[in-house]
Amino acid sequence: MPGNGVVVVSGPAGIGKTAMALHWAQSQIEYFPDGQLYLDLQGHSAAGPVRPVEVLGQFIRALGIPQHAVPVELAERATLFRSMAAERRLLIVLDDALSAAQVSPLLPGTGDSVVVVTSRWRLAGLMMRGARGVQLDPLSPDAALELLDTTLGPERTRPERDMAEELVEQCGRSPLALSIAAARLVTRPRWSLARLVRALAQERRRLTVLSAQDAGNEITIRATLMLSYQNLPEPTRRLYRFLGLHPGGTFDGPMAASLADVPVDAAEEALDLLAEVNLLDDLPDSRYRFQSLVRLHALELVEEHEPEAERREATRRLTEWMVAATLAASRAVAPYRRLTDPGFDVLDPPEFDGVADALDWLDAEFGNLRALARHALDTGLHRHAWLLVDVSWPLFLHRGHHVERLDYDRIGLAAARAAGDATAEAKMLNRTGLALRQLGRLDEAADDFTAALDLWRRLDVPARIASTRRRLGLLELDRGDLDAAASQFRAALEMFREVGEERRTALTLCDLGVVLIRSGRAAEAVAVLDDAVRFLTSGPDPYNGARALVLLGQAHALGADPAAATDAVERGLATMREIGSAIGEADALHVLGDLARTAGRADEARHLYTTARGILADTGAPTRILDERLAELDAGR
């Protein structure tokens, strides 16, 4: 329940809510020793508001809980966050909230934390429960004049004080409108304030209200936006219009170039100019974003000036660019994936320096990927939508996003079905099945895998049939039914061998090896894992080659052959270190620790466990099992 620790800062668009909240938060750092949390809730974003379950996931991870330990459901996340916040003194800023319902699950409850919420709405639902409200009105005349003096310099404003006062009133004393108006004067030093006042007066007579609920301020903001827009070169105006079509949150030069069908250097020059006149916010890494009010203005202009066919073509170009860029990232992370080039002719897709670079790009772009996939589905670009989902796979393999992933994969499934593409539908069913499995919803996952299996059988694709049987085997392994899992894996192995799928055969042998190890059948496990190691260590997938070696070491340990076990695991460890896989390195050290402990070398085991734990902690991965191992050693067991 929110109390005096919750403050709602409300007011119309452009009034300075975010700036005020962040300035105050910065001044209060010393009073919140356990840190500050900030998130843009995107209540008025074109991509749609951020869901509370996603916000809580980010906050919980920011407070030190690794991804694998974050609960899945909203109620569980909210409970965990409240328990963590109760032990801390935090300052939490929730920017651009849409509703009390969006904010309520994010409140820490009891404790010494303070929450500042900004919103265009007064959020009466929070007020009724004890939150305090701060309503921001337009700047006072003196403060508005001070803003102009600071931006333009008093040597320019004082000789035309009467015009400065009229300009302040024309802009409704809105910080956004005043900032944009001042930017026009800064970039045109020969303009008098009187000239801008005359121009604004003309614009205001012919402009309509942008948004009914904030009519008193929106008229002047829109007039100022129009004036800034009209004073730009036409190529920049055109880019500005087309940027209004971008459904995501941020964009860079190549994305903007794709939308407007211009060279990247021309797009980047126009973006820089738009940021200079305060029509765009410039962000780190040469990225940009609209304030929501400004994007509405750009969207209105593109709908007014560009034919519908040209608007559709622009969003098609952007989506194709994103498919090509995501495909490039996917190939950098997982070169063994057999992804057909979709044949899109795009401008300057990104190049990646390695796996980490590509994964970071995918992670940063996930919001855009979701928005674009949804937009493509809604606008009939069905092939584009499911392709975008398909090529994003490595992001989930390496970075999780399990809650958000299911919704995204279901967009791909809906698009494949809308396209009438049975092959794509079967692929997407496998994707949704895997997402459901990660969420622990095994029966639903089985339904999707079974539906995919039916389609693959109808399409007569043996390798895909085998892959789906393998996924069904993983579900049985999750359920603890080792016999059923082994049956599925053996059926998949037979089919993979028949069609010559050597890599998938080896991966399935690893799965079967896990079953045999858990069943205590050491000799059989060693035999199948030997086969897997022979292929995977000579192929293009060093991570799985090293993983197979570590599994082989576990099988040898089960068979009471510690020398062979140590040799296999150490070979796997060397490869994991060579490719820079921290998780793989920690897993190998963990197994070596088990071997040392079994041999009675407690100090060596403790060192290996401690090293592995430190690596896992650095990556944010769970350390519970290693903590238990260390506790058992300390207890002398």
C-alpha positions as CSV (number, residue, x, y, z in Angstrom):
1,M,0.0,0.0,0.0
2,P,1.5,3.3,-1.0
3,G,1.8,5.9,1.8
4,N,3.7,9.1,2.4
5,G,6.6,7.5,0.6
6,V,4.9,7.8,-2.8
7,V,4.7,11.1,-4.7
8,V,2.9,11.5,-8.0
9,V,4.2,14.4,-10.2
10,S,1.6,15.1,-12.8
11,G,1.0,17.7,-15.5
12,P,0.6,18.2,-19.3
13,A,3.0,17.0,-21.9
14,G,6.2,19.1,-22.1
15,I,5.7,20.7,-18.7
16,G,9.0,19.3,-17.3
17,K,7.8,16.5,-15.1
18,T,10.7,14.2,-15.9
19,A,13.3,16.9,-15.6
20,M,12.0,18.0,-12.2
21,A,11.9,14.4,-10.9
22,L,15.4,13.6,-12.1
23,H,16.9,16.8,-10.8
24,W,15.4,16.3,-7.4
25,A,16.5,12.6,-7.4
26,Q,20.1,13.6,-8.2
27,S,20.1,16.1,-5.3
28,Q,18.9,13.4,-2.8
29,I,21.5,10.7,-3.6
30,E,23.1,11.0,-0.1
31,Y,19.8,10.2,1.6
32,F,19.4,6.8,-0.2
33,P,22.5,4.8,0.5
34,D,21.1,1.6,-1.1
35,G,20.7,3.2,-4.5
36,Q,18.3,4.7,-7.0
37,L,16.1,2.8,-9.5
38,Y,14.8,4.6,-12.6
39,L,12.5,3.3,-15.4
40,D,10.6,4.9,-18.2
41,L,7.2,3.2,-18.1
42,Q,6.4,4.5,-21.6
43,G,2.9,5.3,-20.8
44,H,2.5,7.3,-23.9
45,S,5.0,5.5,-26.1
46,A,4.1,4.3,-29.6
47,A,5.4,0.9,-28.6
48,G,2.9,0.8,-25.7
49,P,3.4,0.9,-21.9
50,V,5.9,-1.3,-20.2
51,R,4.2,-4.1,-18.4
52,P,4.7,-4.3,-14.6
53,V,6.1,-7.8,-14.8
54,E,8.9,-6.6,-17.0
55,V,9.7,-3.6,-14.8
56,L,9.9,-5.8,-11.7
57,G,12.2,-8.2,-13.6
58,Q,14.6,-5.3,-14.3
59,F,14.4,-4.0,-10.7
60,I,15.0,-7.4,-9.2
61,R,18.1,-8.0,-11.4
62,A,19.4,-4.5,-10.6
63,L,19.2,-5.4,-6.9
64,G,21.5,-8.3,-7.5
65,I,19.3,-11.3,-8.2
66,P,20.5,-13.2,-11.3
67,Q,18.2,-13.8,-14.3
68,H,17.8,-17.5,-13.6
69,A,16.5,-16.8,-10.1
70,V,13.9,-14.2,-11.0
71,P,10.3,-15.5,-10.6
72,V,8.1,-15.7,-13.7
73,E,4.7,-14.6,-12.5
74,L,3.8,-11.0,-11.6
75,A,2.6,-11.7,-8.1
76,E,5.8,-13.6,-7.3
77,R,8.0,-10.9,-8.7
78,A,6.1,-8.2,-6.7
79,T,6.5,-10.2,-3.5
80,L,10.2,-10.7,-4.0
81,F,10.7,-7.0,-4.9
82,R,8.8,-5.8,-1.8
83,S,10.9,-8.1,0.5
84,M,14.1,-6.9,-1.0
85,A,13.0,-3.2,-0.8
86,A,12.0,-3.6,2.8
87,E,15.6,-4.1,3.7
88,R,16.9,-1.1,1.8
89,R,16.5,2.6,1.5
90,L,15.9,3.2,-2.2
91,L,14.8,6.1,-4.3
92,I,12.6,4.9,-7.2
93,V,11.6,7.1,-10.1
94,L,8.8,5.7,-12.3
95,D,8.6,8.0,-15.3
96,D,5.6,8.5,-17.7
97,A,3.1,6.2,-16.0
98,L,-0.1,5.4,-17.8
99,S,-2.3,4.4,-14.9
100,A,-2.4,3.5,-11.2
101,A,-2.8,-0.1,-12.2
102,Q,0.6,0.0,-14.0
103,V,2.3,1.5,-10.9
104,S,0.7,-0.3,-8.0
105,P,2.6,-3.6,-8.4
106,L,5.9,-1.7,-8.5
107,L,5.6,-0.1,-5.1
108,P,7.9,-1.4,-2.4
109,G,5.3,-1.2,0.4
110,T,6.6,-0.7,3.9
111,G,10.1,0.6,4.6
112,D,12.1,3.7,4.1
113,S,12.1,3.9,0.3
114,V,10.6,6.8,-1.6
115,V,8.9,6.5,-5.0
116,V,8.4,9.4,-7.4
117,V,5.9,8.8,-10.2
118,T,5.5,11.1,-13.2
119,S,2.5,11.0,-15.3
120,R,0.3,13.2,-17.5
121,W,-2.6,11.9,-15.4
122,R,-3.1,12.6,-11.7
123,L,-3.5,8.9,-10.9
124,A,-6.3,9.3,-8.5
125,G,-6.2,5.6,-7.7
126,L,-2.8,6.2,-6.0
127,M,-4.0,9.3,-4.2
128,M,-7.0,7.5,-2.7
129,R,-4.5,5.1,-1.2
130,G,-2.3,7.8,0.5
131,A,0.1,9.0,-2.2
132,R,0.9,12.7,-2.3
133,G,0.3,14.7,-5.4
134,V,2.4,17.4,-7.0
135,Q,0.7,19.1,-9.9
136,L,3.1,20.9,-12.2
137,D,1.7,24.0,-13.8
138,P,3.3,26.1,-16.5
139,L,6.4,28.1,-15.5
140,S,5.8,31.4,-13.8
141,P,6.4,34.4,-16.1
142,D,9.7,35.2,-14.3
143,A,10.9,31.6,-14.5
144,A,10.0,31.4,-18.2
145,L,11.8,34.6,-18.9
146,E,14.8,33.2,-17.0
147,L,14.8,30.1,-19.2
148,L,14.9,32.4,-22.3
149,D,17.7,34.5,-20.7
150,T,19.7,31.4,-20.0
151,T,19.3,29.9,-23.4
152,L,19.7,33.0,-25.6
153,G,21.7,35.3,-23.3
154,P,20.3,38.5,-21.6
155,E,22.1,40.6,-24.2
156,R,19.5,39.3,-26.8
157,T,16.4,39.2,-24.7
158,R,16.5,42.4,-22.7
159,P,16.4,44.8,-25.6
160,E,13.2,43.1,-26.7
161,R,11.7,42.5,-23.3
162,D,8.2,43.1,-24.4
163,M,8.6,40.5,-27.2
164,A,10.2,38.1,-24.8
165,E,7.2,38.4,-22.5
166,E,4.8,37.8,-25.5
167,L,6.8,34.8,-26.7
168,V,6.6,33.3,-23.2
169,E,2.8,33.6,-23.2
170,Q,2.5,32.3,-26.8
171,C,4.4,29.2,-25.7
172,G,2.0,28.8,-22.7
173,R,5.1,29.0,-20.5
174,S,5.7,25.3,-21.4
175,P,9.4,24.3,-21.0
176,L,9.2,22.1,-24.1
177,A,7.7,24.8,-26.3
178,L,10.1,27.5,-25.0
179,S,13.1,25.2,-25.5
180,I,12.2,24.6,-29.1
181,A,11.4,28.3,-29.7
182,A,14.7,29.3,-28.2
183,A,16.5,26.7,-30.2
184,R,15.2,28.3,-33.4
185,L,16.5,31.7,-32.3
186,V,19.9,30.2,-31.2
187,T,20.4,28.7,-34.7
188,R,19.3,31.9,-36.4
189,P,21.2,34.7,-34.6
190,R,19.9,37.4,-37.0
191,W,16.3,36.7,-36.1
192,S,14.7,39.2,-33.8
193,L,12.3,38.0,-31.1
194,A,9.6,40.0,-32.8
195,R,10.0,38.0,-36.0
196,L,9.5,34.7,-34.1
197,V,6.5,36.2,-32.2
198,R,4.9,37.2,-35.5
199,A,5.5,33.8,-37.0
200,L,4.1,32.0,-34.0
201,A,1.0,34.2,-34.0
202,Q,0.4,33.2,-37.7
203,E,0.9,29.5,-36.9
204,R,-1.4,29.6,-33.9
205,R,-4.3,30.9,-36.0
206,R,-4.2,28.0,-38.4
207,L,-3.2,25.1,-36.2
208,T,-5.7,22.9,-34.4
209,V,-5.4,21.3,-31.0
210,L,-3.1,18.3,-31.0
211,S,-4.7,16.6,-27.9
212,A,-8.0,17.5,-26.4
213,Q,-7.2,16.8,-22.8
214,D,-4.3,19.3,-22.8
215,A,-5.7,21.8,-25.2
216,G,-4.5,24.9,-23.3
217,N,-0.9,23.9,-23.7
218,E,-0.9,21.7,-26.8
219,I,-1.8,24.6,-29.2
220,T,1.3,26.5,-28.5
221,I,3.5,23.4,-28.4
222,R,2.2,22.3,-31.8
223,A,2.6,25.8,-33.3
224,T,6.2,25.8,-32.1
225,L,6.8,22.4,-33.5
226,M,5.4,23.4,-36.8
227,L,7.6,26.5,-36.9
228,S,10.7,24.5,-36.2
229,Y,9.7,21.9,-38.8
230,Q,9.0,24.5,-41.5
231,N,12.4,26.2,-41.0
232,L,14.2,22.9,-41.7
233,P,15.6,21.9,-45.1
234,E,13.1,19.7,-47.0
235,P,15.2,16.5,-46.8
236,T,15.3,16.9,-43.0
237,R,11.5,17.6,-43.0
238,R,10.9,14.5,-45.0
239,L,13.0,12.3,-42.7
240,Y,11.2,13.8,-39.7
241,R,7.9,12.9,-41.2
242,F,8.9,9.3,-41.9
243,L,10.4,8.8,-38.5
244,G,6.8,9.2,-37.1
245,L,6.1,5.8,-38.6
246,H,8.7,4.0,-36.5
247,P,6.7,1.9,-34.0
248,G,9.6,1.3,-31.6
249,G,11.3,3.5,-29.0
250,T,14.7,4.5,-30.4
251,F,16.4,4.5,-33.7
252,D,19.8,5.2,-35.3
253,G,21.1,6.4,-38.7
254,P,20.6,3.2,-40.7
255,M,17.1,2.7,-39.4
256,A,16.2,6.3,-40.3
257,A,17.8,5.8,-43.7
258,S,15.7,2.7,-44.3
259,L,12.5,4.5,-43.4
260,A,13.1,7.5,-45.7
261,D,15.1,5.5,-48.4
262,V,18.1,7.9,-48.2
263,P,21.8,7.3,-47.8
264,V,22.9,6.7,-44.2
265,D,25.2,9.7,-44.0
266,A,22.3,11.9,-45.2
267,A,20.0,10.4,-42.5
268,E,22.7,10.9,-39.8
269,E,23.1,14.6,-40.8
270,A,19.4,15.1,-40.7
271,L,19.1,13.4,-37.3
272,D,21.8,15.6,-35.9
273,L,19.9,18.7,-37.1
274,L,16.7,17.4,-35.6
275,A,18.4,16.9,-32.3
276,E,19.9,20.4,-32.5
277,V,16.5,22.0,-32.8
278,N,15.1,19.8,-30.0
279,L,12.8,17.8,-32.2
280,L,14.6,14.7,-31.2
281,D,16.4,13.6,-28.0
282,D,20.0,12.4,-28.7
283,L,21.1,9.3,-26.7
284,P,24.4,7.5,-26.2
285,D,25.8,5.4,-29.1
286,S,24.4,7.7,-31.8
287,R,20.8,6.8,-31.1
288,Y,17.8,9.1,-31.0
289,R,14.2,9.1,-29.8
290,F,11.1,11.2,-30.0
291,Q,9.3,12.7,-27.1
292,S,5.9,11.3,-27.4
293,L,4.3,14.6,-28.2
294,V,6.7,15.3,-31.0
295,R,6.3,11.9,-32.5
296,L,2.5,12.5,-32.7
297,H,3.3,15.7,-34.7
298,A,5.6,13.8,-37.1
299,L,3.0,11.0,-37.5
300,E,0.3,13.5,-38.3
301,L,2.5,15.2,-40.9
302,V,3.5,11.9,-42.6
303,E,-0.2,10.9,-42.8
304,E,-1.0,14.4,-44.3
305,H,1.8,14.6,-46.8
306,E,2.7,11.0,-47.8
307,P,0.3,8.6,-49.7
308,E,-0.7,5.5,-47.9
309,A,1.3,3.3,-50.4
310,E,4.5,5.2,-49.6
311,R,3.9,4.9,-45.9
312,R,3.5,1.2,-46.2
313,E,6.6,1.0,-48.3
314,A,8.6,2.9,-45.7
315,T,7.6,0.5,-42.9
316,R,8.3,-2.5,-45.1
317,R,11.8,-1.1,-45.8
318,L,12.4,-0.6,-42.0
319,T,11.2,-4.1,-41.2
320,E,13.4,-5.7,-43.9
321,W,16.4,-3.8,-42.5
322,M,15.7,-5.1,-39.1
323,V,15.3,-8.7,-40.3
324,A,18.7,-8.4,-42.2
325,A,20.4,-6.8,-39.1
326,T,19.0,-9.4,-36.8
327,L,20.0,-12.2,-39.2
328,A,23.6,-10.8,-39.2
329,A,23.6,-10.8,-35.3
330,S,22.2,-14.4,-35.3
331,R,25.0,-15.6,-37.6
332,A,27.6,-14.0,-35.5
333,V,26.3,-15.8,-32.4
334,A,25.3,-19.1,-33.9
335,P,26.9,-19.6,-37.3
336,Y,25.8,-23.2,-37.4
337,R,22.1,-22.2,-37.8
338,R,20.7,-22.9,-41.2
339,L,19.0,-19.6,-41.9
340,T,18.1,-18.8,-45.5
341,D,18.8,-15.2,-46.6
342,P,15.4,-13.7,-47.2
343,G,16.6,-11.7,-50.2
344,F,16.0,-8.2,-48.8
345,D,18.0,-5.4,-50.4
346,V,18.8,-3.2,-47.4
347,L,21.0,-0.3,-46.6
348,D,24.1,-0.9,-44.5
349,P,23.1,-3.7,-42.1
350,P,25.3,-3.7,-39.0
351,E,28.5,-5.7,-38.7
352,F,29.5,-7.3,-35.4
353,D,32.9,-7.8,-33.8
354,G,32.0,-11.1,-32.1
355,V,29.4,-13.0,-30.1
356,A,29.2,-10.5,-27.2
357,D,28.8,-7.5,-29.6
358,A,26.0,-9.3,-31.5
359,L,24.2,-10.4,-28.3
360,D,24.5,-6.9,-26.8
361,W,22.9,-5.5,-30.0
362,L,20.0,-8.0,-29.9
363,D,19.4,-7.2,-26.2
364,A,19.4,-3.5,-26.8
365,E,17.0,-3.8,-29.8
366,F,14.6,-6.2,-28.2
367,G,12.0,-3.4,-27.6
368,N,12.2,-2.4,-31.3
369,L,12.0,-6.0,-32.4
370,R,8.8,-6.6,-30.5
371,A,7.2,-3.4,-31.7
372,L,8.2,-4.0,-35.3
373,A,7.0,-7.6,-35.3
374,R,3.7,-6.6,-33.8
375,H,3.4,-3.8,-36.4
376,A,4.3,-6.1,-39.2
377,L,1.6,-8.6,-38.1
378,D,-1.0,-5.9,-37.8
379,T,-0.2,-4.4,-41.2
380,G,-0.1,-7.6,-43.2
381,L,3.6,-8.1,-43.5
382,H,3.2,-11.6,-42.2
383,R,6.4,-13.1,-43.7
384,H,8.4,-10.3,-42.3
385,A,6.9,-10.8,-38.8
386,W,7.7,-14.4,-38.5
387,L,11.2,-14.0,-40.0
388,L,12.0,-11.4,-37.5
389,V,11.0,-13.7,-34.7
390,D,12.9,-16.6,-36.2
391,V,16.2,-14.8,-36.6
392,S,16.0,-13.5,-33.0
393,W,16.5,-16.9,-31.5
394,P,20.1,-16.5,-30.1
395,L,18.9,-13.7,-27.9
396,F,16.8,-16.0,-25.8
397,L,19.3,-18.8,-25.9
398,H,21.9,-16.7,-24.2
399,R,20.1,-13.8,-22.4
400,G,16.7,-15.3,-21.3
401,H,13.8,-12.8,-21.4
402,H,11.6,-15.8,-20.8
403,V,8.5,-13.9,-19.8
404,E,8.7,-11.5,-22.8
405,R,9.8,-14.2,-25.2
406,L,6.5,-16.1,-25.2
407,D,4.5,-13.1,-26.3
408,Y,7.1,-12.4,-29.0
409,D,7.1,-16.0,-30.3
410,R,3.4,-16.0,-30.4
411,I,3.5,-13.0,-32.7
412,G,5.6,-15.1,-35.0
413,L,3.2,-18.0,-34.8
414,A,0.2,-15.8,-35.6
415,A,2.1,-14.3,-38.5
416,A,3.0,-17.7,-39.9
417,R,-0.6,-18.9,-39.7
418,A,-1.8,-15.6,-41.3
419,A,0.7,-16.2,-44.1
420,G,-0.6,-19.7,-44.7
421,D,2.9,-21.0,-44.4
422,A,2.9,-24.5,-42.8
423,T,6.6,-24.7,-42.6
424,A,6.9,-21.4,-40.8
425,E,4.0,-22.4,-38.5
426,A,5.7,-25.6,-37.5
427,K,8.9,-23.7,-36.7
428,M,7.0,-21.1,-34.6
429,L,5.2,-23.9,-32.7
430,N,8.6,-25.3,-31.8
431,R,9.6,-21.8,-30.7
432,T,6.5,-21.3,-28.5
433,G,7.0,-24.8,-27.1
434,L,10.5,-24.0,-26.0
435,A,9.4,-20.7,-24.5
436,L,6.7,-22.5,-22.5
437,R,9.2,-25.1,-21.4
438,Q,11.4,-22.4,-20.0
439,L,8.5,-21.1,-18.0
440,G,7.8,-24.5,-16.6
441,R,4.5,-24.9,-18.4
442,L,5.3,-28.4,-19.6
443,D,1.8,-29.6,-20.7
444,E,1.3,-26.5,-22.8
445,A,4.8,-27.0,-24.3
446,A,3.9,-30.5,-25.1
447,D,0.8,-29.4,-26.9
448,D,2.7,-27.0,-29.1
449,F,5.5,-29.6,-29.8
450,T,2.9,-32.2,-30.7
451,A,1.2,-29.8,-33.1
452,A,4.5,-29.0,-34.7
453,L,5.2,-32.7,-35.0
454,D,1.9,-33.3,-36.8
455,L,2.8,-30.5,-39.3
456,W,6.3,-31.8,-39.9
457,R,4.9,-35.3,-40.6
458,R,2.4,-33.8,-43.0
459,L,5.2,-31.9,-44.7
460,D,7.4,-35.0,-44.6
461,V,10.6,-33.3,-43.2
462,P,12.5,-36.1,-41.4
463,A,15.1,-33.9,-39.8
464,R,12.4,-31.6,-38.3
465,I,10.4,-34.5,-37.1
466,A,13.5,-35.8,-35.3
467,S,14.2,-32.3,-33.8
468,T,10.7,-32.2,-32.4
469,R,10.9,-35.7,-31.0
470,R,14.1,-34.5,-29.3
471,R,12.2,-31.5,-27.7
472,L,9.5,-33.9,-26.5
473,G,12.3,-35.9,-24.9
474,L,13.6,-32.9,-23.1
475,L,10.1,-32.4,-21.6
476,E,10.2,-36.0,-20.3
477,L,13.6,-35.3,-18.8
478,D,12.1,-32.3,-17.1
479,R,9.4,-34.5,-15.7
480,G,11.9,-37.0,-14.4
481,D,10.6,-39.8,-16.7
482,L,14.0,-41.1,-17.8
483,D,12.6,-44.1,-19.8
484,A,10.3,-41.9,-21.8
485,A,13.0,-39.3,-22.4
486,A,15.4,-42.1,-23.7
487,S,12.7,-43.4,-26.0
488,Q,12.2,-40.0,-27.6
489,F,16.0,-39.4,-27.9
490,R,16.6,-42.8,-29.5
491,A,13.8,-42.2,-32.0
492,A,15.3,-38.8,-32.9
493,L,18.8,-40.4,-33.2
494,E,17.6,-43.0,-35.7
495,M,16.0,-40.3,-37.9
496,F,19.0,-37.9,-37.7
497,R,21.3,-40.7,-38.7
498,E,19.1,-41.7,-41.6
499,V,19.2,-38.2,-43.1
500,G,22.9,-37.6,-42.3
501,E,22.4,-34.9,-39.6
502,E,25.7,-35.4,-37.8
503,R,25.6,-32.3,-35.6
504,R,22.1,-32.9,-34.4
505,T,22.9,-36.6,-33.9
506,A,25.8,-35.5,-31.6
507,L,23.6,-33.1,-29.7
508,T,21.0,-35.8,-29.1
509,L,23.7,-38.1,-27.9
510,C,24.5,-35.5,-25.3
511,D,20.9,-35.6,-24.2
512,L,20.9,-39.4,-24.1
513,G,24.1,-39.2,-22.1
514,V,22.4,-37.1,-19.4
515,V,19.6,-39.7,-19.2
516,L,22.2,-42.5,-18.8
517,I,24.2,-40.6,-16.2
518,R,21.1,-40.0,-14.1
519,S,20.2,-43.6,-14.5
520,G,23.6,-44.7,-13.1
521,R,24.6,-46.5,-16.4
522,A,28.1,-45.3,-16.6
523,A,29.5,-47.5,-19.4
524,E,26.6,-46.7,-21.7
525,A,26.9,-43.0,-21.0
526,V,30.6,-43.1,-21.8
527,A,30.0,-44.8,-25.1
528,V,27.4,-42.4,-26.4
529,L,29.3,-39.3,-25.1
530,D,32.5,-40.5,-26.8
531,D,30.6,-40.5,-30.1
532,A,29.3,-37.0,-29.4
533,V,32.7,-35.6,-28.4
534,R,34.3,-37.0,-31.6
535,F,32.0,-35.0,-33.8
536,L,31.4,-31.8,-31.8
537,T,35.1,-31.2,-31.0
538,S,35.9,-31.1,-34.7
539,G,32.9,-29.1,-35.9
540,P,31.9,-25.4,-35.9
541,D,30.3,-25.5,-32.4
542,P,33.1,-25.4,-29.9
543,Y,30.8,-24.6,-27.0
544,N,28.8,-27.8,-27.4
545,G,32.0,-29.7,-28.0
546,A,33.3,-28.5,-24.6
547,R,29.9,-29.3,-23.0
548,A,30.1,-32.9,-24.4
549,L,33.6,-33.3,-22.9
550,V,32.3,-32.1,-19.4
551,L,29.4,-34.6,-19.7
552,L,31.9,-37.3,-20.7
553,G,33.9,-36.5,-17.6
554,Q,30.8,-36.9,-15.4
555,A,30.2,-40.3,-17.0
556,H,33.8,-41.4,-16.4
557,A,33.5,-40.3,-12.7
558,L,30.3,-42.3,-12.4
559,G,32.2,-45.3,-13.7
560,A,35.0,-44.9,-11.1
561,D,37.6,-43.8,-13.7
562,P,38.8,-40.5,-12.1
563,A,41.8,-40.1,-14.4
564,A,39.7,-40.3,-17.6
565,A,37.1,-38.0,-15.9
566,T,39.7,-35.4,-15.1
567,D,41.2,-35.5,-18.5
568,A,37.9,-35.0,-20.3
569,V,36.8,-32.2,-18.0
570,E,40.1,-30.4,-18.2
571,R,39.9,-30.5,-22.0
572,G,36.4,-29.1,-21.9
573,L,37.6,-26.4,-19.5
574,A,40.4,-25.4,-21.8
575,T,38.0,-24.9,-24.7
576,M,35.5,-22.9,-22.6
577,R,38.3,-20.6,-21.6
578,E,39.5,-20.3,-25.1
579,I,36.1,-19.2,-26.4
580,G,35.4,-17.0,-23.4
581,S,32.4,-18.9,-22.1
582,A,32.3,-18.0,-18.4
583,I,29.2,-20.2,-17.7
584,G,31.0,-23.1,-19.4
585,E,34.2,-22.5,-17.5
586,A,32.3,-22.5,-14.2
587,D,30.4,-25.7,-15.0
588,A,33.7,-27.4,-15.8
589,L,35.3,-26.2,-12.6
590,H,32.3,-27.4,-10.6
591,V,32.7,-30.9,-12.0
592,L,36.5,-30.8,-11.2
593,G,35.5,-29.8,-7.7
594,D,33.2,-32.8,-7.4
595,L,36.1,-35.1,-8.6
596,A,38.5,-33.6,-6.0
597,R,35.9,-33.9,-3.2
598,T,35.2,-37.6,-4.1
599,A,39.0,-38.2,-4.0
600,G,39.2,-36.7,-0.5
601,R,41.0,-33.5,-1.6
602,A,38.9,-31.1,0.4
603,D,41.1,-28.0,0.0
604,E,41.4,-28.5,-3.7
605,A,37.6,-29.0,-4.0
606,R,37.0,-25.9,-1.9
607,H,39.3,-23.8,-4.2
608,L,37.6,-25.1,-7.4
609,Y,34.1,-24.5,-6.0
610,T,35.0,-21.0,-4.8
611,T,36.5,-20.1,-8.2
612,A,33.5,-21.4,-10.0
613,R,31.2,-19.6,-7.7
614,G,33.0,-16.3,-8.3
615,I,32.7,-16.7,-12.0
616,L,29.0,-17.5,-11.8
617,A,28.4,-14.5,-9.5
618,D,30.1,-12.2,-11.9
619,T,27.8,-13.3,-14.7
620,G,24.7,-13.1,-12.6
621,A,24.0,-16.8,-12.8
622,P,22.7,-18.8,-9.8
623,T,25.2,-20.1,-7.3
624,R,22.9,-22.1,-5.0
625,I,24.4,-25.5,-5.7
626,L,28.0,-24.3,-5.3
627,D,26.9,-22.6,-2.0
628,E,25.6,-26.0,-0.9
629,R,28.8,-27.8,-1.9
630,L,30.9,-25.2,0.1
631,A,28.6,-25.5,3.1
632,E,28.9,-29.3,3.1
633,L,32.7,-29.0,3.0
634,D,32.8,-26.5,5.9
635,A,30.6,-28.9,7.8
636,G,33.1,-31.7,7.2
637,R,30.6,-33.9,5.3
